């Protein structure tokens, strides 16, 4: 068989669904245009947008835009050239690392080009074939892929039930036995905030288990950094257990509204990572405008707590409003706001619902269906930000109430045939007329 034949005929579970429902550029790979923020343009129409991880509204903050432009003018996008270890290091890179470490209460940190590849590479560098990994069942894909790199080295790994301390302890008992047999150590991996459900990790309970078991703890706090805790230093700060987190990781792609990431911990361990993380050793250094821009963003997180206060005002208004209307938002205690709806009509019914939200109500948010959530469930995922207004929240609550009622009445199931008209391939005005 031709190597590429299987790629042409099978796009994978998500891609195949996209092809089946002509969803490309509508449900998948949509194009949001205009200024980044709560109101953007989708297919020629202005939308109230709830799909940007721009928690603190820094993407278009005037001070951020100013420093980004100045840094690009002063440095260009090429400087410094080469990997950090070889020729791409600078005082500013190291200054940002110092500031990040101080902010999250660690001795040192390592600046990374990207979050996904960075944390994968960190896991691969920390563990070897003798070591055992124990991880939360709902860890992000980047963590799972990092664990797979460990698997390639024939390491052992165990999965504990999501946020279940009893399940973790049982697996730590297994891991302790296995590590003793192999002469290795144990790495526990979890998250500060789980990005789909919005649940906060049980970090304090996990840290407490260190009194009984010998393990190190890696926490991915991508959604907690900047949003959680008295100063925004994350879930460890919120729960009073930051000292018990051995490796603290976060990306800049959420609260910082930028490119890059970092991992923080004891100085000796960070020095080891600097010399052994292959994704950084063989990659060009983060360009200087991103470094300078990250320092400005971190400064604003530290000096403008009103941004975090506005975020939480909007989060509380949205989540309290959804609950008051009888909508199920699960157990979220973070800004991530999932809305779980019961559906019997599968992907087609979900598609009609989302088209109604976008074409008739002007609300853009992410949709999640099986296999990410169980069959019979549609999840709409909302990300409130400091840039949204309470008027935006109120309008969205009314829109969600309307689509929930239509869903319960079977409207979208009865009208699922409209998917065949394919809103993804016709102008928005036509799709709106069809929907009406």
N, C-alpha and C positions, 0 to 999 in steps of 0.2 A: 504494500500500500504506500502511496505517496505520503511523505511525512506530514504535509500540510492538509491532506484531505480531511482528516478528523477535525481539524480546526475550522474548516469551511462549513462542515455539516453540523457541528455541535459547538455552540458558543458557550457552553457551560450553563449552570442552572439559572443564573441571572440573565445572561446574554440571550439564552433561548427564549425566555419569557419576554424579553424586550422585542425580539424578532416576531414572536407569535402575535403580540398585541401592538405592533408598530409603535413601540414606546420610546424608541431612541429619539432624543432631543425633547421628549415631553416628560416621561416618568424617569428616564435614565439619561444622563448627560444633558440636563436642561441648561439653557443659557440665560443667566440673569445678567442684565445689563444696567448701566448707569452707575451713579455714585453708590459705593458700598454703604448699606444701612438698612433701616426698617422698611423703606419704600424703594423698590427697584422695578425694573421693566422685564416682563417675561412675554415673549412672542408679541411684542408691540403694545402690551397693556401694563399699566402700573399695578403692582402687586404689593400687598402688605406682607413682608417677608419675615418668616420665623425660622429660617434654615441656615443662618450664619452663626458660627461659634465665636462671635465678636462680643463676648460677654460684657466687657467694660466699655464698649463703644470706642475703642482706641483706633479702629481701622481708619476713621476719618476725623479723629481728634485734631484740631488745628495745630497744636504743638507737635504732634507726631508727624503730620504731613509736612510741616516746616522743616523739622530735623531730617526727615527722610530725603527731602529735596536737596537740602544743603549738603548732606553726606554724599549723595550721589554726585553732586557737582564737585565736591572737594576730592573725592576718592575714586570715582568711577566704580564700575561693577567688577573690575578685574582684580583690584588690589585686595589682599595680598595674593600673589601667584604661588601655587604649589600647596602641598599638604602641610599641616601645622608642623609636623616632625621635621620636615626637610627645609622648607623655605617660606612657609606661609604663616608663621607666628607673628604676633605683634603685642605691644604693651596694652592696646585696647582690648584685644581678645582676653588677655589675662586679667585685666581690670574688670571686665564683665563677669568673668568666672568668679572673681573675688566677691563682687557685689551679690551675685546669685547665691553663693554659698552662705554669706552672712544673712541674707534675707530668709533662707529656709533653715537656718540654724545648724549648718554643717561646717566642717573644717575647710573643705575645698570642693570645687566642682569642675566639670569638664564640659566645655561648650561643644555641641554636636551640630552637624549640618542639617539633619532632619530627625524628627522624632521616631518615625517608624523604623527606619534602618538603624538608627542609633541605639534604641533599646534592644532590638534584636541582637546587635553586635555586642552590647554590654553583657547580655545573658551568656552568649557564646564564649566571651572572654573570661567570665567569672567561674564557670563550672567546667569540669573535665569529666572523663569517663568514670572516675571514681565517685563522683558526687551525685546527689539525689535532689530533684526538684519536686516541690509540692505546690500546686497552684489552684487558684479559684476557678471553678467550672465556667464562669462567665468572663474570664479575662479577655481583653481585646485581642484582635487578630495579630497585632504586632508582637504581643507577648507569646501567643501560641506559636508563631513562626520562630521566635527565638528559642522556644522549647524544642521545636523540631530540629533546630541546628544542634541542640544538645543530643537529641535522639540519634542524629547522624554519627555522633561520637560514642554511641552505644551506652549512653547514660540512662539512669533510671528516673522515672518521673511518675508522680501520683496526682490525681485530680480530686479535690475535695468539693463537696456540695456548696453552692453559692452562699457566701456569708454564713456558713454553718460551722460554728466553733467546735461542736462535737465531732463533725465529720473531719475537720482539720486535725483534731487531736488524734483520731484513729489513724489517719494517714501519716501523721508525724511519728506514731509508734511504729508503723511499717517502715517508714523512711529511716528512722533511727537504727532499726535492726539491719536494714540493707546497707546503710552508710558504714556501720561498724564492720560488716562483712567485707566491704570493698575498700575500707580505709579512707573514706571520703567524708565530705560535709554535706549539709542540707541548706538549700535555698528555698525559702517560701516566697511566692510571687502573688501579689494581689493588686487591687486598684484603690485609689482614694475615693473617686466617684466613678461608678460604672456608667459609661456613656450612653447606653441605650435605655436602661431603666431609671437612671438618676439615683439609684440607691447609693448610699455612702458605705464604704467598706468598714468592716469591724476591726479597725486597726488597733484600737486600745486592747481589745480582747486577745488579738493575735500576739501583740507585744507581751501581754501578761503570761503567755505560754512559754516565754523564754526562761521563766523561773523553773520550768520542768523539763524543757527540751533545749538542745543545743542547735540553733539554726540562725541563719541570717535572713533578713527581710528586705525584699525589693518591692517598692511601691511605685506604681505608675499613677501619678496624680495630675494627669493632663487637664482634667476638668475641675480639679480642686485648686490648683495653683492660681492665685489672683482672685478667687471667688469665695473660698472657704476659710474660716478662722478669723480671729479678731483683726489681724493685719493683712489677711489674704495669703498667708504662707502655706495654706493647704489644710487637708483633713487631719494630718498629724498634729498641727497646731490646734485645730478645733477640738480634738479629742485629748489633748494634753499628753501625747505620746510620741512627739517628733523625735526625741532622743533615741527611741527604740527602733526607728527606721534606719537600717544600715545603708541602704542605697535609695535615694529619693530622686525620682525621674519626673520631668515634665517637658512638654513641648511648648514652643512659642505660638503654636497655631490656634490656640483658644483665647485665653485672656489677653495675650500679648498681640494678637492679630498680626502675626509675622511669620517668618520662616526661621527654623532653627529649633534647638532643644538643649537640655543640659541634664547631667546626672551628678548628684552631690553625695558626699560621704566623707569618711575619714581621709586625711591627706594621703597616707600611704596607699590606700586602695585606689584613690583617684589617680595617683601617679602610675599605678600598675595599669589602669585602664587607658591612660594616655599613651602608653607604650605597647598596648596589646589589643586595642579595638581595631580590627581590620577595616571596618567601614570608615574610620577616620584616618588611619595610617595611609590609606591608598586613595584618599579623596581630597579634592581641593578645599582649602580653608573657607569658612563662611566669609563671603565678601564683606568688606568694611562697612558699607551702608547698613547692612543688616545688624552688624555689631553695634554701631553707633545708635541705630534706631532702637535696638533692644534695650540699651541703657536708658534712653528717654522713656520708653514704655515702663520699665521697672521703676524709674523715678516717679512716674505718675501713679503707679499702683501703690507706692509707699506714701506719697504726699497728697493724694487726692482720694481719701476714703469715701468721699461723696459719690464717686463713680460706683463703688461697690454697694453703697447704700441705695442708690437709684436702681441698680440691678435687682437687689432684693425686694425693693418696693414693688417692682413690676412682677417679680417671681411670685411673691405672696398674693398679689392681686389676681394673677392668672390662675395659680393653683387653687386658691380659696374659691375663686369664681367657678372653676370647673367642678370642684367638689360640691359646691352649693347647687349646681345644676344636675347633680346626680351622675356626673361623668367619672369614669374610673381612671385615675392617674397612677395607680399602683402605690408603691411605697417610697416614692421619691422624696428626698429631703435636700435636694440640690437644685440648681437652676434648670437642669435637664428635666423636661416635662413631657412624659409620654401620655397619650390619651388612648386607652384601649377600648375598642368598639367590637361588639359581637357581629359576626357576619357569617351567613350561610352560602353566600354567592361566590366566594373565592376571589381570585384575582380580578375577574371581570367586574364584579360588584365594587371592589375597592377602587378600580380604575374610574368607574362612573362617579363615585363619591368624590374623588380627588378632582376630576374635571369640573364637577359642580362647584367645589370650593374655589378653584382657580378661575374658571370662565365666568361664573355667575356672581361670585362673592369677592373675587379679587384677593384671596388669601392663599399664599404659597407656603407650604410646609412639607417636610419629608414624610413619606409613607413607607411603612415596613409591613411586609406580609410573610406568609409561610415561604421558606422554612426558618426564617429568622425568629418569627413568633409562631405559636401553635396554629394548626388549622382552625378555622372559625374565628380568627382574631385579625382585626386590622389595627395597626398602631400608627397613630399620627404623632410625630415627634416635634415638639416645639422648643425653641431655644430663645427664651426672653433675654434681652440685653439692656444695658443702661441707656442705649440710644432710643429704645421704644418709649412710647407715651402711654399713660393710663387710658387715653382714648383708643389707642391701638388695641390694648387689652380688652376693653369693653366691646369693641366691634368684633373681635375674634371670638369672644365668649358667645355672642349672639349667633355668629356663623356656625360655630361648633354645635350649639344647641339645635340649630336648624338641620344640619346634616345628620346629627344623631337621631332626630325624630324621623327624618326621611328614611334612614337606614332601618330603624325599628318597624316602620310601616311597610317595608318591602319595596319602596319606591325604586331604589337603585337596582334591585334584583329584577324587577319587572321591566326596567328600562335598560338592562344590560346590553341589549342589542345595539344600543347607540354607540357602543365601542366600535362596532364595525364601520361606522361613519368616519372614525379615526380623527379625533381632534388634533392629533400630532402632525397631520399632513395637510391641514387646511388653515387658513387665516383665523385668528382668534375671533374676529367678528362673526365669521360663518359658524364656528364651533359654538359660539354663544347663542346664535339663532337656533341651531339644531337642538341644543340643550333645552332651550325654552319651549 
